[in-house]
Amino acid sequence: MNIIATHINYYHVCKRKLWLFGNGIGMEYTSELVTEGRLVHETSYPNRAARYEEVSIGGSVIDFYDPQNKVIHEIKKSSAKEEAHVWQVKYYIYLFEKEGIMGVKGVLEYPLLREIVPVRFENEDREKLRSIMVEIEEIVEGEVCPPKLPKKRCSQCSYFEFCYAAEESDI
C-alpha cells in the first residue's frame, strides 16, 4: 500500500474517514470547506510561487518547499485539527529523509489566524510514524469500516452525509 500524507492526516482525524478514503470512497469534491481550504492555499501567498516550489514526493504533494533553507510550508485554513496537521508535516519530512535529503524542517501556516507553527521531527517521531503506518495499513485493509465518531464532531466533515445519510438530522 502506498501511504500518502492524506492517510496520515485522516488517521489522526477519523479512522472511518481513513478507511473510506483508503478504499476509494472520496467525498472531498462535495465539500465547501475543502474548496475554501484550496482557496486559502491559492490566495494567501500569491508571490510565493516565484520563491518556492510545490513538490510531489512519495505520492504526496507538499504545498511549498524552500529548497535553499530546506523548509516545508504547509498551509491550513484553521487550526482545529492541529495534531493531524503536525503529523502530516512530519510525514513529509520522513519522505524527504527516505530520499536522502536530511535536515528538512517544517512549518504549518494558518494565514486566516496569522499564525506560523514550527514542526520538529525528532528521533522518536520516526518510530511513532512507522507504527502509525502499520496501523493505517491494518485499518485500510480491514474488512469492516470503523465506527462513526459522535455526530457533533463530524458536522464539518466532507463524509458527514455519507456516514449519517440514513439518520434524521438533529445537529
PyRosetta script that sets phi, psi and omega in degrees:
from pyrosetta import init, pose_from_sequence

init()
pose = pose_from_sequence("MNIIATHINYYHVCKRKLWLFGNGIGMEYTSELVTEGRLVHETSYPNRAARYEEVSIGGSVIDFYDPQNKVIHEIKKSSAKEEAHVWQVKYYIYLFEKEGIMGVKGVLEYPLLREIVPVRFENEDREKLRSIMVEIEEIVEGEVCPPKLPKKRCSQCSYFEFCYAAEESDI")
pose.set_psi(1, 132.4)
pose.set_omega(1, 176.7)
pose.set_phi(2, -90.8)
pose.set_psi(2, 103.7)
pose.set_omega(2, 179.7)
pose.set_phi(3, -80.2)
pose.set_psi(3, 132.7)
pose.set_omega(3, 176.3)
pose.set_phi(4, -117.6)
pose.set_psi(4, 171.8)
pose.set_omega(4, -176.2)
pose.set_phi(5, -60.2)
pose.set_psi(5, -31.2)
pose.set_omega(5, 178.5)
pose.set_phi(6, -62.1)
pose.set_psi(6, -38.8)
pose.set_omega(6, 176.3)
pose.set_phi(7, -60.3)
pose.set_psi(7, -44.3)
pose.set_omega(7, -179.6)
pose.set_phi(8, -61.4)
pose.set_psi(8, -45.6)
pose.set_omega(8, 179.6)
pose.set_phi(9, -61.2)
pose.set_psi(9, -51.6)
pose.set_omega(9, -177.1)
pose.set_phi(10, -64.6)
pose.set_psi(10, -32.1)
pose.set_omega(10, 176.5)
pose.set_phi(11, -55.6)
pose.set_psi(11, -40.3)
pose.set_omega(11, -178.2)
pose.set_phi(12, -82.5)
pose.set_psi(12, -20.1)
pose.set_omega(12, -177.7)
pose.set_phi(13, -90.6)
pose.set_psi(13, -51.7)
pose.set_omega(13, -174.1)
pose.set_phi(14, -165.4)
pose.set_psi(14, 121.6)
pose.set_omega(14, -179.0)
pose.set_phi(15, -65.4)
pose.set_psi(15, -32.3)
pose.set_omega(15, 177.6)
pose.set_phi(16, -65.2)
pose.set_psi(16, -46.1)
pose.set_omega(16, 178.2)
pose.set_phi(17, -59.8)
pose.set_psi(17, -41.5)
pose.set_omega(17, 176.7)
pose.set_phi(18, -59.1)
pose.set_psi(18, -48.5)
pose.set_omega(18, -178.8)
pose.set_phi(19, -62.0)
pose.set_psi(19, -46.1)
pose.set_omega(19, -179.9)
pose.set_phi(20, -60.8)
pose.set_psi(20, -49.4)
pose.set_omega(20, 179.6)
pose.set_phi(21, -60.7)
pose.set_psi(21, -46.5)
pose.set_omega(21, -178.3)
pose.set_phi(22, -65.1)
pose.set_psi(22, -20.4)
pose.set_omega(22, 178.8)
pose.set_phi(23, -104.7)
pose.set_psi(23, 22.3)
pose.set_omega(23, 170.6)
pose.set_phi(24, 83.4)
pose.set_psi(24, 13.1)
pose.set_omega(24, 178.2)
pose.set_phi(25, -102.8)
pose.set_psi(25, 98.9)
pose.set_omega(25, -178.0)
pose.set_phi(26, -106.3)
pose.set_psi(26, 128.7)
pose.set_omega(26, -179.2)
pose.set_phi(27, -118.0)
pose.set_psi(27, 1.2)
pose.set_omega(27, -175.1)
pose.set_phi(28, -59.9)
pose.set_psi(28, -31.6)
pose.set_omega(28, -178.5)
pose.set_phi(29, -65.1)
pose.set_psi(29, -16.8)
pose.set_omega(29, -179.9)
pose.set_phi(30, -94.5)
pose.set_psi(30, -4.5)
pose.set_omega(30, -170.6)
pose.set_phi(31, -95.4)
pose.set_psi(31, 124.9)
pose.set_omega(31, 174.5)
pose.set_phi(32, -67.2)
pose.set_psi(32, -33.6)
pose.set_omega(32, 179.8)
pose.set_phi(33, -66.2)
pose.set_psi(33, -38.0)
pose.set_omega(33, 176.5)
pose.set_phi(34, -64.5)
pose.set_psi(34, -41.5)
pose.set_omega(34, 177.5)
pose.set_phi(35, -62.3)
pose.set_psi(35, -42.8)
pose.set_omega(35, 177.5)
pose.set_phi(36, -61.6)
pose.set_psi(36, -41.7)
pose.set_omega(36, 178.9)
pose.set_phi(37, -61.3)
pose.set_psi(37, -41.5)
pose.set_omega(37, 177.3)
pose.set_phi(38, -63.5)
pose.set_psi(38, -39.3)
pose.set_omega(38, 179.4)
pose.set_phi(39, -64.2)
pose.set_psi(39, -42.9)
pose.set_omega(39, 177.2)
pose.set_phi(40, -60.3)
pose.set_psi(40, -44.1)
pose.set_omega(40, 179.5)
pose.set_phi(41, -60.8)
pose.set_psi(41, -44.4)
pose.set_omega(41, -175.0)
pose.set_phi(42, -75.8)
pose.set_psi(42, -25.8)
pose.set_omega(42, -173.2)
pose.set_phi(43, -109.1)
pose.set_psi(43, -14.2)
pose.set_omega(43, -173.8)
pose.set_phi(44, -71.0)
pose.set_psi(44, -35.4)
pose.set_omega(44, -176.3)
pose.set_phi(45, -131.9)
pose.set_psi(45, 72.6)
pose.set_omega(45, -173.5)
pose.set_phi(46, -63.1)
pose.set_psi(46, -27.1)
pose.set_omega(46, -178.4)
pose.set_phi(47, -90.9)
pose.set_psi(47, -4.6)
pose.set_omega(47, -174.4)
pose.set_phi(48, -67.0)
pose.set_psi(48, -33.3)
pose.set_omega(48, -177.4)
pose.set_phi(49, -57.8)
pose.set_psi(49, -28.0)
pose.set_omega(49, 179.6)
pose.set_phi(50, -74.2)
pose.set_psi(50, -26.1)
pose.set_omega(50, -176.6)
pose.set_phi(51, -100.1)
pose.set_psi(51, -35.0)
pose.set_omega(51, -175.2)
pose.set_phi(52, -120.8)
pose.set_psi(52, 166.9)
pose.set_omega(52, -177.6)
pose.set_phi(53, -119.6)
pose.set_psi(53, 144.8)
pose.set_omega(53, 166.7)
pose.set_phi(54, -79.7)
pose.set_psi(54, 133.4)
pose.set_omega(54, -173.7)
pose.set_phi(55, -123.5)
pose.set_psi(55, 134.4)
pose.set_omega(55, 171.2)
pose.set_phi(56, -101.8)
pose.set_psi(56, 129.5)
pose.set_omega(56, 179.8)
pose.set_phi(57, -149.4)
pose.set_psi(57, 127.9)
pose.set_omega(57, 178.1)
pose.set_phi(58, 58.4)
pose.set_psi(58, 28.7)
pose.set_omega(58, -178.8)
pose.set_phi(59, 87.1)
pose.set_psi(59, -6.5)
pose.set_omega(59, 178.9)
pose.set_phi(60, -102.2)
pose.set_psi(60, 153.1)
pose.set_omega(60, 178.5)
pose.set_phi(61, -117.9)
pose.set_psi(61, 122.9)
pose.set_omega(61, 179.8)
pose.set_phi(62, -93.9)
pose.set_psi(62, 133.1)
pose.set_omega(62, -176.2)
pose.set_phi(63, -52.8)
pose.set_psi(63, -58.8)
pose.set_omega(63, 179.4)
pose.set_phi(64, -145.7)
pose.set_psi(64, 139.8)
pose.set_omega(64, 176.3)
pose.set_phi(65, -128.9)
pose.set_psi(65, 128.0)
pose.set_omega(65, 176.2)
pose.set_phi(66, -97.6)
pose.set_psi(66, 98.6)
pose.set_omega(66, -175.4)
pose.set_phi(67, -67.9)
pose.set_psi(67, -28.4)
pose.set_omega(67, -178.9)
pose.set_phi(68, -66.9)
pose.set_psi(68, -43.0)
pose.set_omega(68, -179.1)
pose.set_phi(69, -100.6)
pose.set_psi(69, 0.0)
pose.set_omega(69, -179.6)
pose.set_phi(70, 54.4)
pose.set_psi(70, 54.5)
pose.set_omega(70, -179.4)
pose.set_phi(71, -124.6)
pose.set_psi(71, 126.7)
pose.set_omega(71, 173.2)
pose.set_phi(72, -88.3)
pose.set_psi(72, 132.5)
pose.set_omega(72, 176.4)
pose.set_phi(73, -115.4)
pose.set_psi(73, 116.1)
pose.set_omega(73, 177.7)
pose.set_phi(74, -112.7)
pose.set_psi(74, 123.6)
pose.set_omega(74, -176.1)
pose.set_phi(75, -99.7)
pose.set_psi(75, 131.2)
pose.set_omega(75, 179.2)
pose.set_phi(76, -130.4)
pose.set_psi(76, 149.4)
pose.set_omega(76, -178.1)
pose.set_phi(77, -73.3)
pose.set_psi(77, -44.2)
pose.set_omega(77, 179.6)
pose.set_phi(78, -139.9)
pose.set_psi(78, 166.7)
pose.set_omega(78, -178.8)
pose.set_phi(79, -96.4)
pose.set_psi(79, 14.7)
pose.set_omega(79, -174.7)
pose.set_phi(80, -58.5)
pose.set_psi(80, -33.6)
pose.set_omega(80, -178.0)
pose.set_phi(81, -118.9)
pose.set_psi(81, 51.7)
pose.set_omega(81, -171.2)
pose.set_phi(82, -60.5)
pose.set_psi(82, -38.4)
pose.set_omega(82, 179.7)
pose.set_phi(83, -59.9)
pose.set_psi(83, -41.8)
pose.set_omega(83, 177.5)
pose.set_phi(84, -62.6)
pose.set_psi(84, -39.4)
pose.set_omega(84, 179.4)
pose.set_phi(85, -65.4)
pose.set_psi(85, -44.2)
pose.set_omega(85, -179.4)
pose.set_phi(86, -60.6)
pose.set_psi(86, -45.9)
pose.set_omega(86, -179.1)
pose.set_phi(87, -69.2)
pose.set_psi(87, -29.2)
pose.set_omega(87, 175.2)
pose.set_phi(88, -62.9)
pose.set_psi(88, -45.0)
pose.set_omega(88, 179.1)
pose.set_phi(89, -67.7)
pose.set_psi(89, -40.2)
pose.set_omega(89, 176.8)
pose.set_phi(90, -59.6)
pose.set_psi(90, -38.0)
pose.set_omega(90, 178.0)
pose.set_phi(91, -64.7)
pose.set_psi(91, -40.2)
pose.set_omega(91, 176.5)
pose.set_phi(92, -59.1)
pose.set_psi(92, -45.2)
pose.set_omega(92, 179.5)
pose.set_phi(93, -61.0)
pose.set_psi(93, -42.5)
pose.set_omega(93, 176.6)
pose.set_phi(94, -57.9)
pose.set_psi(94, -43.2)
pose.set_omega(94, 178.7)
pose.set_phi(95, -62.6)
pose.set_psi(95, -40.7)
pose.set_omega(95, 176.9)
pose.set_phi(96, -62.4)
pose.set_psi(96, -43.2)
pose.set_omega(96, 179.0)
pose.set_phi(97, -61.4)
pose.set_psi(97, -39.8)
pose.set_omega(97, 177.9)
pose.set_phi(98, -60.9)
pose.set_psi(98, -27.3)
pose.set_omega(98, 178.3)
pose.set_phi(99, -90.1)
pose.set_psi(99, 4.2)
pose.set_omega(99, 177.1)
pose.set_phi(100, 86.4)
pose.set_psi(100, 11.6)
pose.set_omega(100, 178.7)
pose.set_phi(101, -99.9)
pose.set_psi(101, 103.6)
pose.set_omega(101, -174.7)
pose.set_phi(102, -98.4)
pose.set_psi(102, 161.7)
pose.set_omega(102, 175.7)
pose.set_phi(103, 78.4)
pose.set_psi(103, 18.1)
pose.set_omega(103, 179.2)
pose.set_phi(104, -78.8)
pose.set_psi(104, 139.6)
pose.set_omega(104, 177.1)
pose.set_phi(105, -115.2)
pose.set_psi(105, 166.6)
pose.set_omega(105, 178.6)
pose.set_phi(106, -136.8)
pose.set_psi(106, 153.0)
pose.set_omega(106, 172.8)
pose.set_phi(107, -137.4)
pose.set_psi(107, 141.8)
pose.set_omega(107, 170.8)
pose.set_phi(108, -99.1)
pose.set_psi(108, 131.3)
pose.set_omega(108, -179.7)
pose.set_phi(109, -116.6)
pose.set_psi(109, 127.6)
pose.set_omega(109, 177.7)
pose.set_phi(110, -116.4)
pose.set_psi(110, 82.7)
pose.set_omega(110, -173.2)
pose.set_phi(111, -61.4)
pose.set_psi(111, -33.4)
pose.set_omega(111, 179.7)
pose.set_phi(112, -69.8)
pose.set_psi(112, -25.1)
pose.set_omega(112, 177.6)
pose.set_phi(113, -97.7)
pose.set_psi(113, -8.4)
pose.set_omega(113, -176.0)
pose.set_phi(114, 56.8)
pose.set_psi(114, 46.5)
pose.set_omega(114, -179.4)
pose.set_phi(115, -125.5)
pose.set_psi(115, 145.5)
pose.set_omega(115, 172.6)
pose.set_phi(116, -128.2)
pose.set_psi(116, 126.7)
pose.set_omega(116, -177.3)
pose.set_phi(117, -117.0)
pose.set_psi(117, 117.0)
pose.set_omega(117, 177.2)
pose.set_phi(118, -70.2)
pose.set_psi(118, 145.9)
pose.set_omega(118, 177.9)
pose.set_phi(119, -119.3)
pose.set_psi(119, 122.7)
pose.set_omega(119, 178.8)
pose.set_phi(120, -101.7)
pose.set_psi(120, 141.7)
pose.set_omega(120, 176.9)
pose.set_phi(121, -114.6)
pose.set_psi(121, 103.1)
pose.set_omega(121, -175.9)
pose.set_phi(122, -93.8)
pose.set_psi(122, 165.1)
pose.set_omega(122, 179.7)
pose.set_phi(123, -55.4)
pose.set_psi(123, -43.5)
pose.set_omega(123, -178.5)
pose.set_phi(124, -67.3)
pose.set_psi(124, -21.5)
pose.set_omega(124, 177.4)
pose.set_phi(125, -66.8)
pose.set_psi(125, -32.5)
pose.set_omega(125, 179.3)
pose.set_phi(126, -60.6)
pose.set_psi(126, -47.5)
pose.set_omega(126, 180.0)
pose.set_phi(127, -67.4)
pose.set_psi(127, -42.5)
pose.set_omega(127, 178.1)
pose.set_phi(128, -60.3)
pose.set_psi(128, -42.3)
pose.set_omega(128, -179.7)
pose.set_phi(129, -64.2)
pose.set_psi(129, -41.1)
pose.set_omega(129, 176.8)
pose.set_phi(130, -61.3)
pose.set_psi(130, -40.6)
pose.set_omega(130, 178.2)
pose.set_phi(131, -65.1)
pose.set_psi(131, -42.7)
pose.set_omega(131, 177.8)
pose.set_phi(132, -61.0)
pose.set_psi(132, -41.8)
pose.set_omega(132, -179.0)
pose.set_phi(133, -64.4)
pose.set_psi(133, -38.0)
pose.set_omega(133, 176.3)
pose.set_phi(134, -63.7)
pose.set_psi(134, -45.0)
pose.set_omega(134, 178.7)
pose.set_phi(135, -62.5)
pose.set_psi(135, -39.7)
pose.set_omega(135, 178.3)
pose.set_phi(136, -59.6)
pose.set_psi(136, -46.2)
pose.set_omega(136, 178.8)
pose.set_phi(137, -60.9)
pose.set_psi(137, -42.4)
pose.set_omega(137, 179.2)
pose.set_phi(138, -62.8)
pose.set_psi(138, -41.9)
pose.set_omega(138, -179.8)
pose.set_phi(139, -66.4)
pose.set_psi(139, -52.1)
pose.set_omega(139, -175.9)
pose.set_phi(140, -64.0)
pose.set_psi(140, -38.7)
pose.set_omega(140, -178.1)
pose.set_phi(141, -84.4)
pose.set_psi(141, -3.0)
pose.set_omega(141, 178.9)
pose.set_phi(142, -66.6)
pose.set_psi(142, 150.6)
pose.set_omega(142, -178.5)
pose.set_phi(143, -73.3)
pose.set_psi(143, -26.7)
pose.set_omega(143, -172.7)
pose.set_phi(144, -115.1)
pose.set_psi(144, 134.4)
pose.set_omega(144, 176.0)
pose.set_phi(145, -68.9)
pose.set_psi(145, 131.7)
pose.set_omega(145, 177.7)
pose.set_phi(146, -59.2)
pose.set_psi(146, 158.4)
pose.set_omega(146, -178.1)
pose.set_phi(147, -67.9)
pose.set_psi(147, 160.2)
pose.set_omega(147, 176.8)
pose.set_phi(148, -69.7)
pose.set_psi(148, 153.4)
pose.set_omega(148, 171.2)
pose.set_phi(149, -83.0)
pose.set_psi(149, 169.0)
pose.set_omega(149, 175.6)
pose.set_phi(150, -57.3)
pose.set_psi(150, 138.8)
pose.set_omega(150, -173.1)
pose.set_phi(151, -53.2)
pose.set_psi(151, -39.8)
pose.set_omega(151, -176.8)
pose.set_phi(152, -62.7)
pose.set_psi(152, -27.5)
pose.set_omega(152, 178.2)
pose.set_phi(153, -77.4)
pose.set_psi(153, -17.4)
pose.set_omega(153, -169.3)
pose.set_phi(154, -105.1)
pose.set_psi(154, -4.5)
pose.set_omega(154, -169.8)
pose.set_phi(155, -58.9)
pose.set_psi(155, -25.2)
pose.set_omega(155, -179.5)
pose.set_phi(156, -98.9)
pose.set_psi(156, 3.6)
pose.set_omega(156, -175.5)
pose.set_phi(157, -80.3)
pose.set_psi(157, 143.2)
pose.set_omega(157, 178.4)
pose.set_phi(158, -66.7)
pose.set_psi(158, -18.0)
pose.set_omega(158, 178.8)
pose.set_phi(159, -95.0)
pose.set_psi(159, 3.3)
pose.set_omega(159, -174.0)
pose.set_phi(160, -54.2)
pose.set_psi(160, -52.7)
pose.set_omega(160, -178.2)
pose.set_phi(161, -63.6)
pose.set_psi(161, -35.4)
pose.set_omega(161, 177.4)
pose.set_phi(162, -62.0)
pose.set_psi(162, -47.0)
pose.set_omega(162, -175.8)
pose.set_phi(163, -73.5)
pose.set_psi(163, -33.8)
pose.set_omega(163, -173.3)
pose.set_phi(164, -115.2)
pose.set_psi(164, 20.2)
pose.set_omega(164, -176.7)
pose.set_phi(165, -59.7)
pose.set_psi(165, -34.0)
pose.set_omega(165, -175.2)
pose.set_phi(166, -87.0)
pose.set_psi(166, -1.8)
pose.set_omega(166, -177.5)
pose.set_phi(167, -107.1)
pose.set_psi(167, 153.8)
pose.set_omega(167, 173.7)
pose.set_phi(168, -69.1)
pose.set_psi(168, 142.7)
pose.set_omega(168, 179.6)
pose.set_phi(169, -82.3)
pose.set_psi(169, 116.7)
pose.set_omega(169, 178.3)
pose.set_phi(170, -134.2)
pose.set_psi(170, 41.4)
pose.set_omega(170, -177.1)
pose.set_phi(171, -72.3)
pose.dump_pdb("model.pdb")
